């Protein structure tokens, strides 16, 4: 094998590695952006869930106390209309 062809092969391989490295850097940048976007979306959804949970708990607190067992059974009886 000639020394020139070996140097040329190494140079070509280094060029291919540099191209691949640049591609991976771009991909990493895009993926980092996606992670940031999804993290913000997750945090927003968590906040909305907590707010909704708070509203539901407030509504539940406003409900009248549970009926005694015999009244609840009467309400569940067949033929009972509210």
mmCIF file of the N, C-alpha and C atoms, coordinates in Angstrom:
data_MODEL
# 
_entry.id   MODEL 
# 
loop_
_atom_site.group_PDB 
_atom_site.id 
_atom_site.type_symbol 
_atom_site.label_atom_id 
_atom_site.label_alt_id 
_atom_site.label_comp_id 
_atom_site.label_asym_id 
_atom_site.label_entity_id 
_atom_site.label_seq_id 
_atom_site.pdbx_PDB_ins_code 
_atom_site.Cartn_x 
_atom_site.Cartn_y 
_atom_site.Cartn_z 
_atom_site.occupancy 
_atom_site.B_iso_or_equiv 
_atom_site.pdbx_formal_charge 
_atom_site.auth_seq_id 
_atom_site.auth_comp_id 
_atom_site.auth_asym_id 
_atom_site.auth_atom_id 
_atom_site.pdbx_PDB_model_num 
ATOM 1   N N  . UNK A 1 1  ? 0.846   -1.164 0.000  1.00 0.00 ? 1  UNK A N  1 
ATOM 2   C CA . UNK A 1 1  ? 0.000   0.000  0.000  1.00 0.00 ? 1  UNK A CA 1 
ATOM 3   C C  . UNK A 1 1  ? 0.899   1.237  0.000  1.00 0.00 ? 1  UNK A C  1 
ATOM 4   N N  . UNK A 1 2  ? 0.546   2.221  -0.813 1.00 0.00 ? 2  UNK A N  1 
ATOM 5   C CA . UNK A 1 2  ? 1.342   3.449  -0.898 1.00 0.00 ? 2  UNK A CA 1 
ATOM 6   C C  . UNK A 1 2  ? 1.013   4.364  0.269  1.00 0.00 ? 2  UNK A C  1 
ATOM 7   N N  . UNK A 1 3  ? 1.998   5.051  0.776  1.00 0.00 ? 3  UNK A N  1 
ATOM 8   C CA . UNK A 1 3  ? 1.755   5.980  1.881  1.00 0.00 ? 3  UNK A CA 1 
ATOM 9   C C  . UNK A 1 3  ? 0.734   7.056  1.512  1.00 0.00 ? 3  UNK A C  1 
ATOM 10  N N  . UNK A 1 4  ? 0.744   7.500  0.240  1.00 0.00 ? 4  UNK A N  1 
ATOM 11  C CA . UNK A 1 4  ? -0.203  8.529  -0.167 1.00 0.00 ? 4  UNK A CA 1 
ATOM 12  C C  . UNK A 1 4  ? -1.643  8.030  -0.082 1.00 0.00 ? 4  UNK A C  1 
ATOM 13  N N  . UNK A 1 5  ? -1.877  6.799  -0.517 1.00 0.00 ? 5  UNK A N  1 
ATOM 14  C CA . UNK A 1 5  ? -3.236  6.277  -0.476 1.00 0.00 ? 5  UNK A CA 1 
ATOM 15  C C  . UNK A 1 5  ? -3.701  6.085  0.967  1.00 0.00 ? 5  UNK A C  1 
ATOM 16  N N  . UNK A 1 6  ? -2.793  5.716  1.854  1.00 0.00 ? 6  UNK A N  1 
ATOM 17  C CA . UNK A 1 6  ? -3.143  5.574  3.258  1.00 0.00 ? 6  UNK A CA 1 
ATOM 18  C C  . UNK A 1 6  ? -3.513  6.930  3.849  1.00 0.00 ? 6  UNK A C  1 
ATOM 19  N N  . UNK A 1 7  ? -2.748  7.952  3.536  1.00 0.00 ? 7  UNK A N  1 
ATOM 20  C CA . UNK A 1 7  ? -3.028  9.300  4.031  1.00 0.00 ? 7  UNK A CA 1 
ATOM 21  C C  . UNK A 1 7  ? -4.361  9.775  3.460  1.00 0.00 ? 7  UNK A C  1 
ATOM 22  N N  . UNK A 1 8  ? -4.606  9.511  2.183  1.00 0.00 ? 8  UNK A N  1 
ATOM 23  C CA . UNK A 1 8  ? -5.879  9.903  1.556  1.00 0.00 ? 8  UNK A CA 1 
ATOM 24  C C  . UNK A 1 8  ? -7.055  9.190  2.215  1.00 0.00 ? 8  UNK A C  1 
ATOM 25  N N  . UNK A 1 9  ? -6.888  7.905  2.509  1.00 0.00 ? 9  UNK A N  1 
ATOM 26  C CA . UNK A 1 9  ? -7.950  7.152  3.175  1.00 0.00 ? 9  UNK A CA 1 
ATOM 27  C C  . UNK A 1 9  ? -8.240  7.727  4.565  1.00 0.00 ? 9  UNK A C  1 
ATOM 28  N N  . UNK A 1 10 ? -7.185  8.043  5.272  1.00 0.00 ? 10 UNK A N  1 
ATOM 29  C CA . UNK A 1 10 ? -7.355  8.622  6.612  1.00 0.00 ? 10 UNK A CA 1 
ATOM 30  C C  . UNK A 1 10 ? -8.039  9.979  6.506  1.00 0.00 ? 10 UNK A C  1 
ATOM 31  N N  . UNK A 1 11 ? -7.628  10.796 5.552  1.00 0.00 ? 11 UNK A N  1 
ATOM 32  C CA . UNK A 1 11 ? -8.220  12.118 5.360  1.00 0.00 ? 11 UNK A CA 1 
ATOM 33  C C  . UNK A 1 11 ? -9.713  11.991 5.026  1.00 0.00 ? 11 UNK A C  1 
ATOM 34  N N  . UNK A 1 12 ? -10.069 11.048 4.153  1.00 0.00 ? 12 UNK A N  1 
ATOM 35  C CA . UNK A 1 12 ? -11.482 10.831 3.808  1.00 0.00 ? 12 UNK A CA 1 
ATOM 36  C C  . UNK A 1 12 ? -12.281 10.389 5.033  1.00 0.00 ? 12 UNK A C  1 
ATOM 37  N N  . UNK A 1 13 ? -11.681 9.503  5.785  1.00 0.00 ? 13 UNK A N  1 
ATOM 38  C CA . UNK A 1 13 ? -12.375 9.018  6.992  1.00 0.00 ? 13 UNK A CA 1 
ATOM 39  C C  . UNK A 1 13 ? -12.570 10.147 7.997  1.00 0.00 ? 13 UNK A C  1 
ATOM 40  N N  . UNK A 1 14 ? -11.563 10.980 8.177  1.00 0.00 ? 14 UNK A N  1 
ATOM 41  C CA . UNK A 1 14 ? -11.674 12.122 9.090  1.00 0.00 ? 14 UNK A CA 1 
ATOM 42  C C  . UNK A 1 14 ? -12.766 13.060 8.596  1.00 0.00 ? 14 UNK A C  1 
ATOM 43  N N  . UNK A 1 15 ? -12.833 13.315 7.296  1.00 0.00 ? 15 UNK A N  1 
ATOM 44  C CA . UNK A 1 15 ? -13.874 14.175 6.722  1.00 0.00 ? 15 UNK A CA 1 
ATOM 45  C C  . UNK A 1 15 ? -15.267 13.598 7.009  1.00 0.00 ? 15 UNK A C  1 
ATOM 46  N N  . UNK A 1 16 ? -15.429 12.296 6.803  1.00 0.00 ? 16 UNK A N  1 
ATOM 47  C CA . UNK A 1 16 ? -16.724 11.655 7.074  1.00 0.00 ? 16 UNK A CA 1 
ATOM 48  C C  . UNK A 1 16 ? -17.075 11.763 8.552  1.00 0.00 ? 16 UNK A C  1 
ATOM 49  N N  . UNK A 1 17 ? -16.093 11.583 9.415  1.00 0.00 ? 17 UNK A N  1 
ATOM 50  C CA . UNK A 1 17 ? -16.337 11.704 10.855 1.00 0.00 ? 17 UNK A CA 1 
ATOM 51  C C  . UNK A 1 17 ? -16.737 13.132 11.238 1.00 0.00 ? 17 UNK A C  1 
ATOM 52  N N  . UNK A 1 18 ? -16.114 14.122 10.614 1.00 0.00 ? 18 UNK A N  1 
ATOM 53  C CA . UNK A 1 18 ? -16.469 15.514 10.887 1.00 0.00 ? 18 UNK A CA 1 
ATOM 54  C C  . UNK A 1 18 ? -17.890 15.818 10.439 1.00 0.00 ? 18 UNK A C  1 
ATOM 55  N N  . UNK A 1 19 ? -18.276 15.300 9.282  1.00 0.00 ? 19 UNK A N  1 
ATOM 56  C CA . UNK A 1 19 ? -19.645 15.499 8.791  1.00 0.00 ? 19 UNK A CA 1 
ATOM 57  C C  . UNK A 1 19 ? -20.628 14.851 9.751  1.00 0.00 ? 19 UNK A C  1 
ATOM 58  N N  . UNK A 1 20 ? -20.327 13.634 10.169 1.00 0.00 ? 20 UNK A N  1 
ATOM 59  C CA . UNK A 1 20 ? -21.203 12.916 11.095 1.00 0.00 ? 20 UNK A CA 1 
ATOM 60  C C  . UNK A 1 20 ? -21.293 13.651 12.430 1.00 0.00 ? 20 UNK A C  1 
ATOM 61  N N  . UNK A 1 21 ? -20.167 14.188 12.893 1.00 0.00 ? 21 UNK A N  1 
ATOM 62  C CA . UNK A 1 21 ? -20.141 14.945 14.146 1.00 0.00 ? 21 UNK A CA 1 
ATOM 63  C C  . UNK A 1 21 ? -21.054 16.162 14.048 1.00 0.00 ? 21 UNK A C  1 
ATOM 64  N N  . UNK A 1 22 ? -20.976 16.890 12.939 1.00 0.00 ? 22 UNK A N  1 
ATOM 65  C CA . UNK A 1 22 ? -21.831 18.067 12.742 1.00 0.00 ? 22 UNK A CA 1 
ATOM 66  C C  . UNK A 1 22 ? -23.307 17.668 12.693 1.00 0.00 ? 22 UNK A C  1 
ATOM 67  N N  . UNK A 1 23 ? -23.607 16.551 12.047 1.00 0.00 ? 23 UNK A N  1 
ATOM 68  C CA . UNK A 1 23 ? -24.994 16.058 11.997 1.00 0.00 ? 23 UNK A CA 1 
ATOM 69  C C  . UNK A 1 23 ? -25.493 15.743 13.411 1.00 0.00 ? 23 UNK A C  1 
ATOM 70  N N  . UNK A 1 24 ? -24.652 15.103 14.193 1.00 0.00 ? 24 UNK A N  1 
ATOM 71  C CA . UNK A 1 24 ? -25.027 14.750 15.563 1.00 0.00 ? 24 UNK A CA 1 
ATOM 72  C C  . UNK A 1 24 ? -25.201 15.996 16.433 1.00 0.00 ? 24 UNK A C  1 
ATOM 73  N N  . UNK A 1 25 ? -24.377 17.010 16.197 1.00 0.00 ? 25 UNK A N  1 
ATOM 74  C CA . UNK A 1 25 ? -24.541 18.257 16.945 1.00 0.00 ? 25 UNK A CA 1 
ATOM 75  C C  . UNK A 1 25 ? -25.887 18.898 16.621 1.00 0.00 ? 25 UNK A C  1 
ATOM 76  N N  . UNK A 1 26 ? -26.269 18.938 15.349 1.00 0.00 ? 26 UNK A N  1 
ATOM 77  C CA . UNK A 1 26 ? -27.560 19.520 14.955 1.00 0.00 ? 26 UNK A CA 1 
ATOM 78  C C  . UNK A 1 26 ? -28.710 18.716 15.561 1.00 0.00 ? 26 UNK A C  1 
ATOM 79  N N  . UNK A 1 27 ? -28.599 17.392 15.491 1.00 0.00 ? 27 UNK A N  1 
ATOM 80  C CA . UNK A 1 27 ? -29.637 16.533 16.058 1.00 0.00 ? 27 UNK A CA 1 
ATOM 81  C C  . UNK A 1 27 ? -29.759 16.764 17.559 1.00 0.00 ? 27 UNK A C  1 
ATOM 82  N N  . UNK A 1 28 ? -28.640 16.860 18.225 1.00 0.00 ? 28 UNK A N  1 
ATOM 83  C CA . UNK A 1 28 ? -28.646 17.094 19.673 1.00 0.00 ? 28 UNK A CA 1 
ATOM 84  C C  . UNK A 1 28 ? -29.304 18.429 20.007 1.00 0.00 ? 28 UNK A C  1 
ATOM 85  N N  . UNK A 1 29 ? -29.020 19.459 19.217 1.00 0.00 ? 29 UNK A N  1 
ATOM 86  C CA . UNK A 1 29 ? -29.625 20.772 19.441 1.00 0.00 ? 29 UNK A CA 1 
ATOM 87  C C  . UNK A 1 29 ? -31.142 20.684 19.282 1.00 0.00 ? 29 UNK A C  1 
ATOM 88  N N  . UNK A 1 30 ? -31.598 20.006 18.234 1.00 0.00 ? 30 UNK A N  1 
ATOM 89  C CA . UNK A 1 30 ? -33.036 19.849 18.007 1.00 0.00 ? 30 UNK A CA 1 
ATOM 90  C C  . UNK A 1 30 ? -33.691 19.065 19.149 1.00 0.00 ? 30 UNK A C  1 
ATOM 91  N N  . UNK A 1 31 ? -33.059 17.989 19.568 1.00 0.00 ? 31 UNK A N  1 
ATOM 92  C CA . UNK A 1 31 ? -33.619 17.172 20.644 1.00 0.00 ? 31 UNK A CA 1 
ATOM 93  C C  . UNK A 1 31 ? -33.640 17.934 21.967 1.00 0.00 ? 31 UNK A C  1 
ATOM 94  N N  . UNK A 1 32 ? -32.627 18.733 22.218 1.00 0.00 ? 32 UNK A N  1 
ATOM 95  C CA . UNK A 1 32 ? -32.607 19.542 23.440 1.00 0.00 ? 32 UNK A CA 1 
ATOM 96  C C  . UNK A 1 32 ? -33.758 20.533 23.437 1.00 0.00 ? 32 UNK A C  1 
ATOM 97  N N  . UNK A 1 33 ? -34.043 21.113 22.279 1.00 0.00 ? 33 UNK A N  1 
ATOM 98  C CA . UNK A 1 33 ? -35.184 22.020 22.158 1.00 0.00 ? 33 UNK A CA 1 
ATOM 99  C C  . UNK A 1 33 ? -36.498 21.312 22.410 1.00 0.00 ? 33 UNK A C  1 
ATOM 100 N N  . UNK A 1 34 ? -36.620 20.097 21.887 1.00 0.00 ? 34 UNK A N  1 
ATOM 101 C CA . UNK A 1 34 ? -37.839 19.321 22.104 1.00 0.00 ? 34 UNK A CA 1 
ATOM 102 C C  . UNK A 1 34 ? -38.009 18.972 23.579 1.00 0.00 ? 34 UNK A C  1 
ATOM 103 N N  . UNK A 1 35 ? -36.923 18.620 24.238 1.00 0.00 ? 35 UNK A N  1 
ATOM 104 C CA . UNK A 1 35 ? -36.989 18.295 25.668 1.00 0.00 ? 35 UNK A CA 1 
ATOM 105 C C  . UNK A 1 35 ? -37.447 19.519 26.449 1.00 0.00 ? 35 UNK A C  1 
ATOM 106 N N  . UNK A 1 36 ? -36.918 20.684 26.116 1.00 0.00 ? 36 UNK A N  1 
ATOM 107 C CA . UNK A 1 36 ? -37.305 21.914 26.801 1.00 0.00 ? 36 UNK A CA 1 
ATOM 108 C C  . UNK A 1 36 ? -38.791 22.197 26.582 1.00 0.00 ? 36 UNK A C  1 
ATOM 109 N N  . UNK A 1 37 ? -39.252 22.077 25.342 1.00 0.00 ? 37 UNK A N  1 
ATOM 110 C CA . UNK A 1 37 ? -40.659 22.317 25.029 1.00 0.00 ? 37 UNK A CA 1 
ATOM 111 C C  . UNK A 1 37 ? -41.561 21.344 25.786 1.00 0.00 ? 37 UNK A C  1 
ATOM 112 N N  . UNK A 1 38 ? -41.208 20.068 25.779 1.00 0.00 ? 38 UNK A N  1 
ATOM 113 C CA . UNK A 1 38 ? -42.026 19.064 26.462 1.00 0.00 ? 38 UNK A CA 1 
ATOM 114 C C  . UNK A 1 38 ? -42.005 19.251 27.975 1.00 0.00 ? 38 UNK A C  1 
ATOM 115 N N  . UNK A 1 39 ? -40.882 19.682 28.511 1.00 0.00 ? 39 UNK A N  1 
ATOM 116 C CA . UNK A 1 39 ? -40.794 19.946 29.946 1.00 0.00 ? 39 UNK A CA 1 
ATOM 117 C C  . UNK A 1 39 ? -41.711 21.100 30.330 1.00 0.00 ? 39 UNK A C  1 
ATOM 118 N N  . UNK A 1 40 ? -41.717 22.155 29.514 1.00 0.00 ? 40 UNK A N  1 
ATOM 119 C CA . UNK A 1 40 ? -42.598 23.289 29.782 1.00 0.00 ? 40 UNK A CA 1 
ATOM 120 C C  . UNK A 1 40 ? -44.065 22.870 29.663 1.00 0.00 ? 40 UNK A C  1 
ATOM 121 N N  . UNK A 1 41 ? -44.368 22.064 28.655 1.00 0.00 ? 41 UNK A N  1 
ATOM 122 C CA . UNK A 1 41 ? -45.751 21.584 28.476 1.00 0.00 ? 41 UNK A CA 1 
ATOM 123 C C  . UNK A 1 41 ? -46.180 20.723 29.665 1.00 0.00 ? 41 UNK A C  1 
ATOM 124 N N  . UNK A 1 42 ? -45.292 19.848 30.118 1.00 0.00 ? 42 UNK A N  1 
ATOM 125 C CA . UNK A 1 42 ? -45.584 19.002 31.279 1.00 0.00 ? 42 UNK A CA 1 
ATOM 126 C C  . UNK A 1 42 ? -45.854 19.853 32.515 1.00 0.00 ? 42 UNK A C  1 
ATOM 127 N N  . UNK A 1 43 ? -45.007 20.851 32.733 1.00 0.00 ? 43 UNK A N  1 
ATOM 128 C CA . UNK A 1 43 ? -45.185 21.718 33.901 1.00 0.00 ? 43 UNK A CA 1 
ATOM 129 C C  . UNK A 1 43 ? -46.508 22.468 33.825 1.00 0.00 ? 43 UNK A C  1 
ATOM 130 N N  . UNK A 1 44 ? -46.867 22.924 32.629 1.00 0.00 ? 44 UNK A N  1 
ATOM 131 C CA . UNK A 1 44 ? -48.136 23.623 32.444 1.00 0.00 ? 44 UNK A CA 1 
ATOM 132 C C  . UNK A 1 44 ? -49.309 22.683 32.727 1.00 0.00 ? 44 UNK A C  1 
ATOM 133 N N  . UNK A 1 45 ? -49.230 21.451 32.231 1.00 0.00 ? 45 UNK A N  1 
ATOM 134 C CA . UNK A 1 45 ? -50.304 20.483 32.472 1.00 0.00 ? 45 UNK A CA 1 
ATOM 135 C C  . UNK A 1 45 ? -50.415 20.134 33.953 1.00 0.00 ? 45 UNK A C  1 
ATOM 136 N N  . UNK A 1 46 ? -49.287 20.019 34.628 1.00 0.00 ? 46 UNK A N  1 
ATOM 137 C CA . UNK A 1 46 ? -49.315 19.753 36.073 1.00 0.00 ? 46 UNK A CA 1 
ATOM 138 C C  . UNK A 1 46 ? -50.002 20.884 36.815 1.00 0.00 ? 46 UNK A C  1 
ATOM 139 N N  . UNK A 1 47 ? -49.706 22.111 36.399 1.00 0.00 ? 47 UNK A N  1 
ATOM 140 C CA . UNK A 1 47 ? -50.314 23.275 37.037 1.00 0.00 ? 47 UNK A CA 1 
ATOM 141 C C  . UNK A 1 47 ? -51.822 23.295 36.790 1.00 0.00 ? 47 UNK A C  1 
ATOM 142 N N  . UNK A 1 48 ? -52.224 23.020 35.565 1.00 0.00 ? 48 UNK A N  1 
ATOM 143 C CA . UNK A 1 48 ? -53.652 22.993 35.243 1.00 0.00 ? 48 UNK A CA 1 
ATOM 144 C C  . UNK A 1 48 ? -54.353 21.878 36.016 1.00 0.00 ? 48 UNK A C  1 
ATOM 145 N N  . UNK A 1 49 ? -53.691 20.729 36.158 1.00 0.00 ? 49 UNK A N  1 
ATOM 146 C CA . UNK A 1 49 ? -54.269 19.617 36.916 1.00 0.00 ? 49 UNK A CA 1 
ATOM 147 C C  . UNK A 1 49 ? -54.453 20.005 38.382 1.00 0.00 ? 49 UNK A C  1 
ATOM 148 N N  . UNK A 1 50 ? -53.456 20.653 38.957 1.00 0.00 ? 50 UNK A N  1 
ATOM 149 C CA . UNK A 1 50 ? -53.560 21.069 40.355 1.00 0.00 ? 50 UNK A CA 1 
ATOM 150 C C  . UNK A 1 50 ? -54.702 22.070 40.529 1.00 0.00 ? 50 UNK A C  1 
ATOM 151 N N  . UNK A 1 51 ? -54.848 22.990 39.585 1.00 0.00 ? 51 UNK A N  1 
ATOM 152 C CA . UNK A 1 51 ? -55.932 23.971 39.669 1.00 0.00 ? 51 UNK A CA 1 
ATOM 153 C C  . UNK A 1 51 ? -57.286 23.279 39.559 1.00 0.00 ? 51 UNK A C  1 
ATOM 154 N N  . UNK A 1 52 ? -57.408 22.342 38.616 1.00 0.00 ? 52 UNK A N  1 
ATOM 155 C CA . UNK A 1 52 ? -58.665 21.612 38.451 1.00 0.00 ? 52 UNK A CA 1 
ATOM 156 C C  . UNK A 1 52 ? -58.971 20.789 39.702 1.00 0.00 ? 52 UNK A C  1 
ATOM 157 N N  . UNK A 1 53 ? -57.951 20.171 40.251 1.00 0.00 ? 53 UNK A N  1 
ATOM 158 C CA . UNK A 1 53 ? -58.146 19.382 41.473 1.00 0.00 ? 53 UNK A CA 1 
ATOM 159 C C  . UNK A 1 53 ? -58.639 20.279 42.613 1.00 0.00 ? 53 UNK A C  1 
ATOM 160 N N  . UNK A 1 54 ? -58.070 21.466 42.707 1.00 0.00 ? 54 UNK A N  1 
ATOM 161 C CA . UNK A 1 54 ? -58.505 22.414 43.734 1.00 0.00 ? 54 UNK A CA 1 
ATOM 162 C C  . UNK A 1 54 ? -59.955 22.821 43.539 1.00 0.00 ? 54 UNK A C  1 
ATOM 163 N N  . UNK A 1 55 ? -60.352 23.066 42.289 1.00 0.00 ? 55 UNK A N  1 
ATOM 164 C CA . UNK A 1 55 ? -61.748 23.443 42.030 1.00 0.00 ? 55 UNK A CA 1 
ATOM 165 C C  . UNK A 1 55 ? -62.696 22.296 42.370 1.00 0.00 ? 55 UNK A C  1 
ATOM 166 N N  . UNK A 1 56 ? -62.312 21.075 42.040 1.00 0.00 ? 56 UNK A N  1 
ATOM 167 C CA . UNK A 1 56 ? -63.159 19.917 42.352 1.00 0.00 ? 56 UNK A CA 1 
ATOM 168 C C  . UNK A 1 56 ? -63.282 19.743 43.863 1.00 0.00 ? 56 UNK A C  1 
ATOM 169 N N  . UNK A 1 57 ? -62.177 19.879 44.573 1.00 0.00 ? 57 UNK A N  1 
ATOM 170 C CA . UNK A 1 57 ? -62.231 19.754 46.032 1.00 0.00 ? 57 UNK A CA 1 
ATOM 171 C C  . UNK A 1 57 ? -63.118 20.835 46.639 1.00 0.00 ? 57 UNK A C  1 
ATOM 172 N N  . UNK A 1 58 ? -63.068 22.054 46.093 1.00 0.00 ? 58 UNK A N  1 
ATOM 173 C CA . UNK A 1 58 ? -63.924 23.132 46.588 1.00 0.00 ? 58 UNK A CA 1 
ATOM 174 C C  . UNK A 1 58 ? -65.395 22.797 46.337 1.00 0.00 ? 58 UNK A C  1 
ATOM 175 N N  . UNK A 1 59 ? -65.694 22.240 45.175 1.00 0.00 ? 59 UNK A N  1 
ATOM 176 C CA . UNK A 1 59 ? -67.077 21.844 44.871 1.00 0.00 ? 59 UNK A CA 1 
ATOM 177 C C  . UNK A 1 59 ? -67.541 20.722 45.797 1.00 0.00 ? 59 UNK A C  1 
ATOM 178 N N  . UNK A 1 60 ? -66.656 19.760 46.037 1.00 0.00 ? 60 UNK A N  1 
ATOM 179 C CA . UNK A 1 60 ? -67.015 18.661 46.933 1.00 0.00 ? 60 UNK A CA 1 
ATOM 180 C C  . UNK A 1 60 ? -67.277 19.174 48.347 1.00 0.00 ? 60 UNK A C  1 
ATOM 181 N N  . UNK A 1 61 ? -66.521 20.162 48.771 1.00 0.00 ? 61 UNK A N  1 
ATOM 182 C CA . UNK A 1 61 ? -66.727 20.729 50.107 1.00 0.00 ? 61 UNK A CA 1 
ATOM 183 C C  . UNK A 1 61 ? -68.080 21.424 50.214 1.00 0.00 ? 61 UNK A C  1 
ATOM 184 N N  . UNK A 1 62 ? -68.598 21.905 49.103 1.00 0.00 ? 62 UNK A N  1 
ATOM 185 C CA . UNK A 1 62 ? -69.886 22.602 49.114 1.00 0.00 ? 62 UNK A CA 1 
ATOM 186 C C  . UNK A 1 62 ? -71.075 21.642 49.082 1.00 0.00 ? 62 UNK A C  1 
ATOM 187 N N  . UNK A 1 63 ? -70.826 20.361 48.781 1.00 0.00 ? 63 UNK A N  1 
ATOM 188 C CA . UNK A 1 63 ? -71.925 19.384 48.756 1.00 0.00 ? 63 UNK A CA 1 
ATOM 189 C C  . UNK A 1 63 ? -72.464 19.181 50.167 1.00 0.00 ? 63 UNK A C  1 
ATOM 190 N N  . UNK A 1 64 ? -73.775 18.911 50.261 1.00 0.00 ? 64 UNK A N  1 
ATOM 191 C CA . UNK A 1 64 ? -74.324 18.634 51.596 1.00 0.00 ? 64 UNK A CA 1 
ATOM 192 C C  . UNK A 1 64 ? -73.715 17.354 52.163 1.00 0.00 ? 64 UNK A C  1 
ATOM 193 N N  . UNK A 1 65 ? -73.807 17.236 53.482 1.00 0.00 ? 65 UNK A N  1 
ATOM 194 C CA . UNK A 1 65 ? -73.265 16.045 54.149 1.00 0.00 ? 65 UNK A CA 1 
ATOM 195 C C  . UNK A 1 65 ? -73.983 14.809 53.633 1.00 0.00 ? 65 UNK A C  1 
ATOM 196 N N  . UNK A 1 66 ? -73.335 13.674 53.705 1.00 0.00 ? 66 UNK A N  1 
ATOM 197 C CA . UNK A 1 66 ? -73.912 12.419 53.217 1.00 0.00 ? 66 UNK A CA 1 
ATOM 198 C C  . UNK A 1 66 ? -75.176 12.087 53.996 1.00 0.00 ? 66 UNK A C  1 
ATOM 199 N N  . UNK A 1 67 ? -76.181 11.545 53.307 1.00 0.00 ? 67 UNK A N  1 
ATOM 200 C CA . UNK A 1 67 ? -77.442 11.155 53.943 1.00 0.00 ? 67 UNK A CA 1 
ATOM 201 C C  . UNK A 1 67 ? -77.206 9.932  54.825 1.00 0.00 ? 67 UNK A C  1 
ATOM 202 N N  . UNK A 1 68 ? -77.989 9.770  55.887 1.00 0.00 ? 68 UNK A N  1 
ATOM 203 C CA . UNK A 1 68 ? -77.868 8.557  56.713 1.00 0.00 ? 68 UNK A CA 1 
ATOM 204 C C  . UNK A 1 68 ? -78.095 7.316  55.850 1.00 0.00 ? 68 UNK A C  1 
ATOM 205 N N  . UNK A 1 69 ? -77.636 6.194  56.321 1.00 0.00 ? 69 UNK A N  1 
ATOM 206 C CA . UNK A 1 69 ? -77.666 4.948  55.544 1.00 0.00 ? 69 UNK A CA 1 
ATOM 207 C C  . UNK A 1 69 ? -79.077 4.571  55.104 1.00 0.00 ? 69 UNK A C  1 
ATOM 208 N N  . UNK A 1 70 ? -80.095 4.711  55.988 1.00 0.00 ? 70 UNK A N  1 
ATOM 209 C CA . UNK A 1 70 ? -81.446 4.301  55.599 1.00 0.00 ? 70 UNK A CA 1 
ATOM 210 C C  . UNK A 1 70 ? -82.026 5.232  54.533 1.00 0.00 ? 70 UNK A C  1 
ATOM 211 N N  . UNK A 1 71 ? -81.694 6.508  54.569 1.00 0.00 ? 71 UNK A N  1 
ATOM 212 C CA . UNK A 1 71 ? -82.171 7.422  53.539 1.00 0.00 ? 71 UNK A CA 1 
ATOM 213 C C  . UNK A 1 71 ? -81.479 7.135  52.207 1.00 0.00 ? 71 UNK A C  1 
ATOM 214 N N  . UNK A 1 72 ? -80.197 6.817  52.245 1.00 0.00 ? 72 UNK A N  1 
ATOM 215 C CA . UNK A 1 72 ? -79.469 6.500  51.026 1.00 0.00 ? 72 UNK A CA 1 
ATOM 216 C C  . UNK A 1 72 ? -80.027 5.235  50.393 1.00 0.00 ? 72 UNK A C  1 
ATOM 217 N N  . UNK A 1 73 ? -80.383 4.250  51.234 1.00 0.00 ? 73 UNK A N  1 
ATOM 218 C CA . UNK A 1 73 ? -80.951 3.007  50.709 1.00 0.00 ? 73 UNK A CA 1 
ATOM 219 C C  . UNK A 1 73 ? -82.305 3.276  50.072 1.00 0.00 ? 73 UNK A C  1 
ATOM 220 N N  . UNK A 1 74 ? -83.086 4.166  50.661 1.00 0.00 ? 74 UNK A N  1 
ATOM 221 C CA . UNK A 1 74 ? -84.397 4.492  50.097 1.00 0.00 ? 74 UNK A CA 1 
ATOM 222 C C  . UNK A 1 74 ? -84.246 5.185  48.751 1.00 0.00 ? 74 UNK A C  1 
ATOM 223 N N  . UNK A 1 75 ? -83.239 5.999  48.628 1.00 0.00 ? 75 UNK A N  1 
ATOM 224 C CA . UNK A 1 75 ? -83.010 6.696  47.362 1.00 0.00 ? 75 UNK A CA 1 
ATOM 225 C C  . UNK A 1 75 ? -82.598 5.733  46.256 1.00 0.00 ? 75 UNK A C  1 
ATOM 226 N N  . UNK A 1 76 ? -81.925 4.655  46.632 1.00 0.00 ? 76 UNK A N  1 
ATOM 227 C CA . UNK A 1 76 ? -81.468 3.683  45.660 1.00 0.00 ? 76 UNK A CA 1 
ATOM 228 C C  . UNK A 1 76 ? -82.534 2.638  45.327 1.00 0.00 ? 76 UNK A C  1 
ATOM 229 N N  . UNK A 1 77 ? -83.642 2.646  46.046 1.00 0.00 ? 77 UNK A N  1 
ATOM 230 C CA . UNK A 1 77 ? -84.682 1.623  45.845 1.00 0.00 ? 77 UNK A CA 1 
ATOM 231 C C  . UNK A 1 77 ? -85.289 1.740  44.450 1.00 0.00 ? 77 UNK A C  1 
ATOM 232 N N  . UNK A 1 78 ? -85.676 0.589  43.863 1.00 0.00 ? 78 UNK A N  1 
ATOM 233 C CA . UNK A 1 78 ? -86.311 0.610  42.550 1.00 0.00 ? 78 UNK A CA 1 
ATOM 234 C C  . UNK A 1 78 ? -87.620 1.394  42.629 1.00 0.00 ? 78 UNK A C  1 
ATOM 235 N N  . UNK A 1 79 ? -87.925 2.114  41.571 1.00 0.00 ? 79 UNK A N  1 
ATOM 236 C CA . UNK A 1 79 ? -89.142 2.873  41.499 1.00 0.00 ? 79 UNK A CA 1 
ATOM 237 C C  . UNK A 1 79 ? -89.032 4.258  42.103 1.00 0.00 ? 79 UNK A C  1 
ATOM 238 N N  . UNK A 1 80 ? -87.925 4.557  42.747 1.00 0.00 ? 80 UNK A N  1 
ATOM 239 C CA . UNK A 1 80 ? -87.757 5.890  43.331 1.00 0.00 ? 80 UNK A CA 1 
ATOM 240 C C  . UNK A 1 80 ? -87.371 6.857  42.222 1.00 0.00 ? 80 UNK A C  1 
ATOM 241 N N  . UNK A 1 81 ? -88.091 7.977  42.153 1.00 0.00 ? 81 UNK A N  1 
ATOM 242 C CA . UNK A 1 81 ? -87.748 9.015  41.178 1.00 0.00 ? 81 UNK A CA 1 
ATOM 243 C C  . UNK A 1 81 ? -87.323 10.256 41.933 1.00 0.00 ? 81 UNK A C  1 
ATOM 244 N N  . UNK A 1 82 ? -86.243 10.853 41.521 1.00 0.00 ? 82 UNK A N  1 
ATOM 245 C CA . UNK A 1 82 ? -85.747 12.041 42.230 1.00 0.00 ? 82 UNK A CA 1 
ATOM 246 C C  . UNK A 1 82 ? -86.635 13.240 42.039 1.00 0.00 ? 82 UNK A C  1 
# 
